[in-house]
Amino acid sequence: MLKAGEKKRNQLEQNIDVAREKDRELFEQAESAFAIQYKEWEDLQRLAAGVLKRDGQACYEAVFRFSPFADVKALMSSLALTFHGSYVVVDLLVREDDILPRPILTL
């Protein structure tokens, strides 16, 4: 009977070792994911601070990072952004043939 108890104890100790190893692997994966997300958060904080200071480079980066004109891309024939210090000039040309109605004149 003692042998069976020792055998069971050894099996449980092995299970604990396996569980510890699995826990360590899961922790390392979570830590790695956190580090990536934290770096992304820091980049966004830096970008936001630059935009609030009206830094031209930060505004440029924000526009191209977040693509605010993606929703109207199908309506555009061209888009030009000109960054001037604390402001941006947006030149957006609309596809006339597809979007704007043409008036029909009749007599």
C-alpha positions as CSV (number, residue, x, y, z in Angstrom):
1,M,0.0,0.0,0.0
2,L,2.9,2.3,0.7
3,K,4.2,1.8,-2.8
4,A,0.9,2.8,-4.3
5,G,0.9,6.0,-2.2
6,E,4.5,6.9,-3.2
7,K,3.6,6.2,-6.8
8,K,0.6,8.5,-6.6
9,R,2.7,11.2,-4.8
10,N,5.3,11.0,-7.6
11,Q,2.6,11.3,-10.3
12,L,1.2,14.4,-8.5
13,E,4.6,16.0,-8.2
14,Q,5.2,15.4,-12.0
15,N,1.8,17.0,-12.6
16,I,2.8,20.0,-10.5
17,D,6.1,20.4,-12.5
18,V,4.2,20.2,-15.8
19,A,1.7,22.8,-14.6
20,R,4.5,25.1,-13.4
21,E,6.1,24.9,-16.8
22,K,2.8,25.6,-18.6
23,D,2.2,28.5,-16.3
24,R,5.6,29.9,-17.0
25,E,5.1,29.7,-20.7
26,L,1.6,31.3,-20.5
27,F,3.1,34.1,-18.3
28,E,5.9,34.8,-20.8
29,Q,3.4,34.9,-23.7
30,A,1.2,37.4,-21.7
31,E,4.2,39.4,-20.7
32,S,5.4,39.6,-24.3
33,A,1.9,40.7,-25.5
34,F,1.7,43.3,-22.8
35,A,5.1,44.7,-23.8
36,I,3.9,45.1,-27.4
37,Q,0.6,46.7,-26.3
38,Y,2.4,49.0,-23.9
39,K,4.8,50.2,-26.6
40,E,1.8,50.9,-28.9
41,W,0.2,52.9,-26.1
42,E,3.4,54.9,-25.5
43,D,3.6,55.6,-29.2
44,L,-0.1,56.8,-29.3
45,Q,0.5,59.0,-26.2
46,R,3.6,60.6,-27.9
47,L,1.6,61.1,-31.1
48,A,-1.4,62.6,-29.2
49,A,0.9,65.0,-27.3
50,G,2.4,66.1,-30.6
51,V,-0.9,66.7,-32.2
52,L,-2.1,68.7,-29.2
53,K,1.0,70.8,-29.5
54,R,0.2,71.2,-33.2
55,D,3.5,69.7,-34.2
56,G,3.4,69.3,-38.0
57,Q,5.3,66.0,-38.0
58,A,2.9,64.5,-35.4
59,C,-0.1,65.7,-37.4
60,Y,1.4,64.2,-40.6
61,E,2.0,60.9,-38.8
62,A,-1.5,60.9,-37.3
63,V,-3.2,61.5,-40.7
64,F,-1.3,58.7,-42.3
65,R,-1.6,56.3,-39.4
66,F,-5.4,56.7,-38.9
67,S,-6.4,57.3,-42.5
68,P,-9.3,59.7,-41.7
69,F,-10.2,59.9,-45.4
70,A,-10.6,56.2,-46.0
71,D,-14.4,56.3,-45.8
72,V,-14.6,58.8,-48.6
73,K,-11.8,57.3,-50.8
74,A,-14.3,56.0,-53.3
75,L,-15.6,59.5,-53.8
76,M,-12.2,61.1,-54.4
77,S,-10.2,61.5,-57.5
78,S,-7.3,63.0,-55.6
79,L,-6.3,64.1,-52.1
80,A,-3.4,66.4,-51.2
81,L,-2.4,67.4,-47.7
82,T,-0.1,70.3,-47.0
83,F,1.2,70.7,-43.5
84,H,2.0,74.2,-42.4
85,G,3.2,74.2,-38.8
86,S,0.0,74.4,-36.7
87,Y,-2.5,73.7,-39.5
88,V,-3.2,71.4,-42.5
89,V,-4.6,72.3,-45.9
90,V,-6.6,69.6,-47.4
91,D,-7.3,69.6,-51.2
92,L,-9.8,67.0,-52.0
93,L,-11.1,66.6,-55.6
94,V,-14.3,64.7,-56.0
95,R,-15.1,62.4,-58.9
96,E,-17.5,64.6,-60.8
97,D,-18.8,62.1,-63.2
98,D,-19.7,59.6,-60.6
99,I,-20.9,61.8,-57.7
100,L,-22.2,65.2,-59.0
101,P,-25.4,65.2,-61.0
102,R,-25.2,66.7,-64.4
103,P,-28.1,69.1,-65.1
104,I,-30.1,68.3,-68.2
105,L,-31.4,71.4,-70.1
106,T,-34.4,71.0,-72.4
107,L,-36.6,73.3,-74.3
